């Protein structure tokens, strides 16, 4: 079963001192990262660069639940997919369907 964990990568620090939060998608001993627009200050990180503030984790948990729900809706098909394929599915399902293209 795939797991999604909010994390901070060492090379994702911005010039203003904030860190970009990424979601680590782990499946079948493979990991891929999903970029987010969420930023976190260094004061909200532990010394080992893990997120320590409960309200930040709670905020990110709602987004993680949405992503996990998309994987859950795949059912058994998810077991035949790689981590990269699951990432592509999650990101592609966020796109809006163009009605005119759909009608053609």
Secondary structure, DSSP 8 states (H G I E B T S, - for coil): --EEEEEEEEEEE-TTS-EEEEEEEEETTEEEEEEEEEEE-GGGB-TTS-B--HHHHHHHHHHHHHHHHHHHTTGGGGGGS-HHHHHHHHHHTTS---HHHHH-
